Amino acid sequence: MKTRIVAVLAILTLPILSFGQSSLSFPRVLQPQDFSTTGFAIVNPASAPASVLFTVYDVKGQPQYSTSQTVPAGGQYSRLASEIFPGAAVSGWVEATSETSGLHGFFFAGDLTTYADGAEAAPSSQEVVLPLISPQSEIHIANTGSSDITVLLNLLGLDGFDLAIPYPQHIPAKGFFKGDMASVFALEDLSLPSHMRITCKCPGASTVAATVIARDLIARPSWAVRNGEPAAGTATTIYFPHTVEGFQGTSDWRSLLGLTNLSSTTANDVAITFVPESGGPGQTRIQRLPPNGGLRFPTRDLFTVSPGFQNGWMRVSSTNGQPLTGYIAYADVIAAGVAVVPPQQDPQPSLTFAHIADLPPWLTGLALLNTNTATANVEVLARNPNGSPIGSVSFPLGPGASTARLLRELVPQTQSRTSDGGFVVVRSDLPIFGIELFFSRDLRVLANVPGAATVP
């Protein structure tokens, strides 16, 4: 188990790199038994080694365990939590800090046989929206500031109204709160909530970070993770580079689209467009998101899809300038692998996906999207951990078109190696969107991998 977790720790790459000193928050609360089945990975794109301080904070905000580790220049540090914090016996959340700018990281957890998922370091804000709430959800909130706070949890339905009495919770500085839906909210029908707004009564610059773990979403057993996002987001057009429906071999694919109106005062009229992989005009549906409300639709109920296998991409645009966020979840309902994909806002001319796991029992796939009006010339390069080339391929990607391929189909040289590792760089003469998908070959484990913009 330990070997398998470490082998895939770098699968879930992270958002576009930030600058300044690095502070990475992982609000998922680890129980003592979780340390041996949870891994962390930190990537250092700088030209010098980075010293990273890992700290576990308990429920009262006290640092229980702390250790300094070195991430090599242009490299990665990946370990199980039990290796970073040997003998850990207290529950807590993990913070990783460094004087080196531009670090990014993620956690990955699960049994890696019947379920697994993870998420990048979560953003901190004084007001956070969890776009995904399911009946069997765990809510994890970390106080990332230095002052005691009180947070108010508003459980919301698609109509934007509270479904239960807002739940107040005091969290000490650097402390945490963990609760599941059934125990926190007295609600008879737990299928009604669609999202949550977490408001922090924060003194000064105090902030919170949050993560939701949705169990048995679409299929069971499954374990899907989605970070909270700052409620002050400004995106009015978002993209999902890949969506899939229908039978493919022994798999039965389903997609679920969830949207959240970030405006608490104004309705959001959105145009939702599905475009097949080959491109073309696609299908568009207009929907209204109430103030503070949302939408949740199976793709096959929102659009007319062919009875066979169908894949493509989606764009969601506000027609009245209100900000929004959301997710798309897709699953093989037979094998029960589920991936939750956050939206993308800005295309990039170069994307880095920080790991390759393409030998049994794993597979790696790429989905790329060109939303430009001209053809993009794309190059996919697979590289060894030391940066030397494994192989590459170049191809045109037409205007408004997407492609979803296994990495071994694009770069077959990845199959001639004796062990997994390395990373993928995607370059294009026009900015594009992309994700990497990591999954077990039996499709019981399915996880989305967002791309990181390559630092010039």
C-alpha positions, 0 to 999 in steps of 0.5 A, a space after each residue: 500500500 505504501 509503495 503504491 501511494 508514494 508512486 502516485 503522489 504527484 498525480 494531482 497537479 496544482 493550480 497556476 503558480 503563485 509568487 511570494 513566500 509559499 504557504 500551502 494549506 491542506 484543511 482535510 483533517 487527518 485522524 491517526 489512522 489516516 497518516 499511513 494512507 495519506 500522501 503529500 507532494 510539494 513541487 519546487 519550480 525554482 532553480 534552488 532547493 527549497 526548505 519546507 516546514 510541515 506542521 500538524 495543528 490540532 483542534 485547539 490550534 497547537 502545533 503537535 508535529 513539525 518537521 523541515 524537509 528539502 525539495 530539490 531545485 526543479 523537483 518534488 518531495 513526496 512522502 506519506 504523512 506517516 513518514 513526514 510525521 513518524 508516530 503521529 497519534 493526534 488528529 490535525 490538518 497540515 500546513 506547509 510553508 517556505 521562504 521559496 516562492 512558487 511552491 505548489 502541492 497536494 494530498 492524495 488519500 484512499 485505499 487505492 483499490 476501491 476509492 481514492 482522491 485528493 486535492 491541491 492546497 486550498 485557497 484561504 478567504 474570509 468567505 468560502 463557497 463549497 460548490 459541492 454538497 452531497 448527502 454523505 459529505 464531510 466538511 473540513 475547515 481550517 483556521 489559517 489565521 493567527 486569531 480565534 474566529 467564529 464561522 457560520 455555515 449556511 447550508 443552501 439549496 438550488 433556490 438559494 435559501 437556507 435549508 437549515 438553521 445556520 450553524 455557528 462554530 468557534 475555531 481557535 487560531 490554527 485550529 480546525 472543525 470537522 463534521 459530517 452532514 448528518 451530525 451537523 444539520 438537523 435535516 430529514 432529506 439530506 439530498 436537498 442541499 447543493 452547496 454551502 457558504 462559510 462566512 468567517 467572523 474574522 478579526 483583521 486578516 484571519 482567513 479559513 480554508 475548507 474542503 468537502 469530501 463527498 462519499 458515494 457521489 453518482 456511484 458507490 463506493 467512491 470518494 470525491 474531493 472538492 476545495 472551497 473557493 473564495 466567495 469573491 470570485 469574479 469568473 463570468 465564463 468557465 470551461 470544462 475541457 472534458 465531459 463524457 456520456 454513454 457506454 464505452 466498452 465495459 464502462 457506462 459513463 455519466 456526467 453531473 454538472 453543478 453550478 453555483 451563483 456567487 452573487 447573493 443578491 442577483 440572479 445569474 442567467 447562464 448559457 451552458 454549451 456542450 460541444 462534441 469532441 470534433 467541434 462544431 456549433 454544439 448545443 446551448 441551454 439557458 438556465 437561471 441561477 437564483 441569488 445564492 442558488 445553483 443548478 445540478 443536472 446530469 448532462 444527459 438530461 440537459 442536452 440531447 446526446 447520442 445513445 452511444 458513447 459521446 464526449 466533448 467539452 462545456 462552456 458556461 457563460 453568465 449573460 448578465 455579468 454575475 460571477 459563478 463557479 461549479 464542478 463537473 463530476 464524471 463516473 463509470 457507474 459500473 466500476 464506480 470510479 468518480 472524478 470531480 473537476 473544478 472549472 477553468 477560467 484562463 487558457 495557457 500557452 504552456 501547461 505542466 502535469 507533474 507526474 506520469 503513472 502509466 504502467 500497470 495498474 495505472 493509466 494516465 490520460 490527457 484532455 485538451 481544449 482549443 477555444 480559439 477561432 484558429 487551429 492550435 499547433 500542440 506539442 505533448 512532451 513526456 520527460 523523465 524526472 531529471 528532465 531528459 526526454 521520453 518522447 513527444 508528439 505534435 498535432 493540430 487541434 482545430 478551432 473549438 475542438 477538444 481531444 481526449 487520449 491516453 498518454 501511451 497512445 500519444 507517447 508510446 515510449 512511456 511503456 518501455 520504461 521499467 518504472 513510473 515517474 516524470 512529467 508532461 509538458 503541453 505547449 501550444 502556439 495558442 493558449 489552450 485548456 487541459 486536464 490530466 486524468 489519472 485512474 486505475 485500469 479497472 476504473 475503480 479509482 478515478 481522479 482529475 489532474 489540473 494543469 499548472 501554468 509553466 513558469 517562464 
